[in-house]
């Protein structure tokens, strides 16, 4: 029996998805991140019950942090994007969290910058608040050790390939790190939208892309680029087609990042079927019903889809590109940092 709904909700469903893949289907994967981080802060005395935790969120982390604060008797304040919908706003209010949404912006970069600026103002006004810094604080890796342990139990033998969307970097990076520390042979495949700076695709825009929680217009320190072996960039149409086919083939109703990860998984397995492929479905498909699933008649068949195999970011193009990581002319190969120093 669970002491709190947060512990129950975080547990993923482990589902075999033919051919030869395993899907971890979460209701909200970031609960692992939020719960692990909050427990660490409490255990180390950095925060105490009754303190206020704040952060910026497009929605998914806001829900996770609100539940973690509810679980441990903490207050929660979210500076949210305009993408935080009414369903989540109502839940946050009832859970005792407070939410303020920044004004509508023309693009993701401006939206993220406005949220970070507002966080700075709040901290100056309330120096006793604790900023969670989900994008940059490595404590958000801690909770994912449990996911790695679960994979170790469910897929007990052989080489693995872990495939999932790269947002803050804490999920895919952390799970692969803990599996590798346990001695597992793991290839890590990251999924990105076009337009994201995280792996250098900011020069290729995709105005239709609405995948919440992956990609970024600003650098995230929690993305440890050296952990990744392959990167896939998938546009909205292909991600939507992947999500629709995943639902049709397996009954799994998940977000667009899962659709993109499923597409990448099928391709990677075609290249190398010697590994067991585990892909992440980080959230459900409910928030994408109107924007994606309602247009399922436009979904393309996955069998004819092929990515553009490239060797450097300047070759990236729609609708789907992939490359080995690090790229041929990479700062990683030269021993230089990829992230912008001082990124907030």
C-alpha positions in Angstrom: 0.0 0.0 0.0 1.3 3.4 -0.9 1.4 6.3 1.6 0.7 8.9 -1.0 -0.8 9.0 -4.6 2.5 10.3 -5.9 4.3 7.0 -5.2 1.5 5.1 -7.0 1.2 7.4 -10.0 4.9 7.5 -10.7 5.2 3.7 -11.4 5.3 2.9 -15.1 3.6 0.2 -17.0 6.1 -2.1 -18.6 4.7 -3.3 -21.9 6.2 -5.4 -24.7 5.7 -3.7 -28.1 6.5 -5.8 -31.1 8.8 -6.2 -32.7 11.4 -6.7 -29.9 10.9 -3.5 -27.9 9.8 -2.6 -24.4 7.8 0.5 -23.6 7.9 2.2 -20.2 4.6 4.0 -20.2 4.3 6.6 -17.4 1.4 8.7 -16.4 3.9 11.4 -15.5 7.6 10.4 -15.5 8.9 13.6 -13.9 7.5 12.5 -10.5 10.6 10.4 -10.2 12.7 13.5 -10.7 10.6 15.7 -8.4 10.2 13.2 -5.5 13.9 12.2 -5.6 15.0 15.9 -5.5 12.6 16.9 -2.7 13.6 13.9 -0.6 17.3 14.8 -1.0 16.7 18.4 0.0 14.8 17.4 3.1 17.3 14.7 4.1 20.2 17.1 3.8 18.4 19.9 5.6 18.4 22.3 2.7 14.7 22.7 3.1 12.2 22.0 5.9 8.5 21.2 5.9 6.5 24.4 5.4 9.2 26.0 3.1 8.3 27.2 -0.4 9.8 25.5 -3.5 9.6 27.4 -6.8 10.4 26.6 -10.4 9.5 27.3 -14.0 7.5 24.7 -16.0 5.5 24.2 -19.2 3.2 21.9 -17.2 4.5 18.4 -16.6 7.1 19.3 -14.0 4.6 21.7 -12.3 2.2 18.8 -11.6 5.1 16.5 -10.4 6.5 19.2 -8.1 3.1 20.1 -6.7 2.5 16.4 -5.8 5.9 16.1 -4.3 5.3 19.2 -2.1 1.9 17.9 -1.2 3.5 14.6 -0.2 6.1 16.2 2.1 4.3 19.2 3.5 6.0 21.9 1.4 4.6 24.9 -0.4 4.9 25.1 -4.2 4.9 28.1 -6.5 5.1 27.6 -10.3 6.0 30.2 -12.9 4.2 28.6 -15.8 4.1 28.8 -19.6 0.8 29.6 -21.4 0.7 25.9 -22.3 -0.5 25.1 -18.7 -4.1 24.1 -19.4 -7.2 24.5 -17.4 -7.2 20.9 -16.1 -3.8 21.3 -14.6 -4.5 24.8 -13.3 -7.5 23.4 -11.3 -5.4 20.5 -9.9 -2.6 22.8 -8.9 -5.0 25.1 -7.1 -6.7 22.2 -5.1 -3.3 20.7 -4.3 -2.3 24.0 -2.6 0.2 25.1 -5.2 0.2 28.6 -6.6 0.6 29.3 -10.3 1.4 32.5 -12.3 1.6 32.3 -16.0 3.8 34.6 -18.1 2.3 36.6 -20.9 1.9 34.9 -24.3 5.1 34.9 -26.4 5.9 34.6 -30.1 8.3 31.8 -29.5 9.6 29.2 -27.0 12.8 31.2 -26.3 11.0 34.3 -25.3 8.6 32.2 -23.1 11.4 30.5 -21.3 13.3 33.7 -20.8 10.3 35.4 -19.4 9.8 32.6 -16.9 13.4 32.6 -15.8 13.3 36.4 -15.4 10.2 36.1 -13.2 11.9 33.5 -11.1 14.8 35.9 -10.4 12.3 38.6 -9.3 10.6 36.2 -6.9 13.9 35.1 -5.4 14.9 38.8 -4.8 11.5 39.4 -3.2 11.5 36.2 -1.2 15.1 35.1 -0.5 13.9 32.2 1.7 12.3 30.5 -1.4 14.2 27.5 -2.8 14.6 27.4 -6.5 14.5 23.8 -7.8 16.3 24.6 -11.0 15.1 21.5 -12.8 17.1 22.4 -15.9 20.4 22.7 -14.1 20.6 21.0 -10.7 21.9 17.4 -10.8 19.7 16.4 -7.8 17.0 15.7 -10.5 19.0 12.7 -11.6 18.6 11.0 -8.2 15.0 9.7 -8.5 15.7 7.9 -11.8 17.9 5.2 -10.1 14.6 3.4 -9.3 13.7 3.4 -13.0 17.1 1.9 -13.9 16.6 -0.7 -11.2 13.2 -1.5 -12.6 14.6 -2.0 -16.1 17.3 -4.2 -14.6 14.6 -6.5 -13.2 12.3 -6.5 -16.2 15.0 -6.9 -18.8 17.6 -8.9 -16.8 20.1 -9.9 -19.4 21.9 -8.6 -22.5 22.7 -5.3 -24.1 20.2 -2.5 -24.1 19.3 0.5 -26.1 17.4 3.2 -24.2 15.4 5.6 -26.4 13.7 8.7 -25.2 13.0 12.4 -25.5 15.7 14.8 -24.2 14.3 17.7 -22.3 16.1 18.7 -19.1 18.3 15.6 -19.7 17.6 14.2 -16.3 15.5 11.2 -17.4 17.4 9.6 -20.3 20.8 10.7 -19.0 20.2 9.5 -15.5 18.6 6.1 -16.3 21.5 5.3 -18.7 24.1 6.5 -16.1 22.7 4.2 -13.4 22.3 1.2 -15.8 25.9 1.7 -16.9 27.1 2.0 -13.3 25.5 -1.4 -12.7 27.6 -2.9 -15.5 25.0 -2.9 -18.2 26.0 -2.4 -21.9 23.7 0.6 -22.8 23.4 2.6 -26.0 21.6 5.9 -25.3 19.5 7.3 -28.1 18.0 10.8 -27.6 15.0 12.3 -29.4 14.7 16.0 -30.2 12.4 18.4 -32.0 13.9 20.6 -34.7 14.6 24.1 -33.5 16.1 23.0 -30.2 19.5 24.3 -29.2 20.3 21.3 -27.0 22.0 19.3 -29.7 22.5 22.2 -32.2 19.3 22.2 -34.3 18.2 25.8 -33.6 18.8 26.7 -37.3 16.0 24.3 -38.5 12.6 25.5 -37.3 9.4 23.5 -37.0 6.6 26.0 -36.2 4.1 23.1 -35.8 6.1 21.3 -33.1 4.3 21.3 -29.8 5.9 18.4 -27.9 5.9 19.4 -24.3 9.0 18.6 -22.2 11.6 18.0 -24.9 14.0 20.3 -26.6 14.9 23.8 -25.5 15.6 27.3 -26.7 18.2 27.8 -23.9 21.1 25.6 -22.7 20.3 23.1 -19.9 23.3 22.1 -17.7 21.6 18.8 -16.8 22.0 17.6 -20.4 25.3 15.7 -20.3 26.0 15.4 -24.0 28.8 12.8 -23.6 26.2 10.2 -22.3 24.5 10.0 -25.7 25.4 7.7 -28.7 22.7 8.7 -31.3 20.3 11.6 -31.7 17.1 11.7 -33.7 15.3 15.0 -34.7 11.7 14.4 -35.6 9.1 16.9 -36.8 5.5 17.3 -35.7 4.0 15.2 -38.6 6.3 12.2 -38.0 6.0 12.4 -34.2 2.2 12.5 -34.6 2.3 9.5 -37.0 4.4 7.6 -34.5 2.1 8.3 -31.6 -1.0 7.2 -33.7 0.7 4.0 -34.8 1.8 3.3 -31.3 -1.8 3.5 -30.1 -3.0 1.5 -33.1 -0.4 -1.3 -32.7 -0.2 -1.6 -28.9 -3.1 0.3 -27.4 -0.6 2.7 -25.6 -2.0 6.2 -25.5 1.0 8.4 -25.0 2.4 11.9 -25.8 4.1 13.0 -28.9 7.6 12.4 -27.5 6.6 8.8 -27.2 5.5 8.7 -30.8 8.9 10.1 -31.8 10.7 7.7 -29.6 8.8 4.8 -31.0 9.7 5.8 -34.5 13.4 6.1 -33.6 13.2 2.7 -31.8 11.9 1.0 -34.9 14.7 2.5 -37.0 17.5 1.8 -34.6 16.3 -1.8 -34.2 16.4 -2.2 -38.0 20.0 -1.1 -37.9 21.0 -3.3 -35.0 18.7 -6.0 -33.6 21.2 -7.4 -31.2 20.0 -5.2 -28.3 16.7 -5.0 -26.4 15.2 -1.6 -27.1 13.5 0.2 -24.2 11.7 3.4 -25.1 10.1 5.9 -22.8 6.5 7.2 -23.0 6.9 10.0 -20.5 3.2 11.0 -20.2 -0.3 10.2 -21.5 -1.8 11.5 -24.8 -4.6 13.5 -23.2 -3.0 16.9 -23.8 -2.5 16.1 -27.5 -6.0 15.0 -28.3 -7.1 18.1 -30.2 -3.7 19.1 -31.6 -2.6 15.6 -32.8 -4.8 12.6 -32.2 -7.9 14.3 -33.6 -6.0 14.4 -36.9 -5.1 10.7 -37.0 -6.5 10.5 -40.6 -3.4 12.5 -41.6 -1.0 10.1 -40.0 1.5 8.5 -42.3 2.4 4.8 -42.5 5.7 4.2 -40.6 7.0 1.5 -42.9 8.0 3.9 -45.7 9.6 6.5 -43.4 13.4 6.8 -43.5 15.5 9.4 -41.6 18.3 11.4 -43.2 21.5 10.0 -41.9 23.8 13.0 -41.4 27.3 13.6 -40.0 27.0 17.2 -38.8 24.2 19.5 -37.7 24.3 21.7 -40.8 23.0 18.8 -42.8 19.8 18.4 -40.7 16.5 18.7 -42.5 12.9 17.8 -42.2 11.0 15.6 -41.6 13.5 13.3 -39.7 17.2 13.3 -39.3 19.6 11.2 -37.3 23.3 11.1 -36.5 25.9 9.4 -34.4 26.9 11.4 -31.4 29.2 13.2 -31.0 29.2 14.6 -34.5 32.3 14.5 -36.7 33.3 18.1 -35.9 32.3 18.2 -32.3 33.3 20.3 -29.3 33.2 17.0 -27.3 35.9 15.5 -29.5 38.0 18.6 -29.0 37.5 18.5 -25.2 35.5 21.7 -25.2 32.2 22.3 -23.3 29.1 22.4 -25.3 27.0 24.4 -22.9 27.1 28.1 -22.6 28.9 29.2 -19.4 26.7 30.9 -16.9 23.4 29.7 -18.4 20.7 30.3 -15.9 
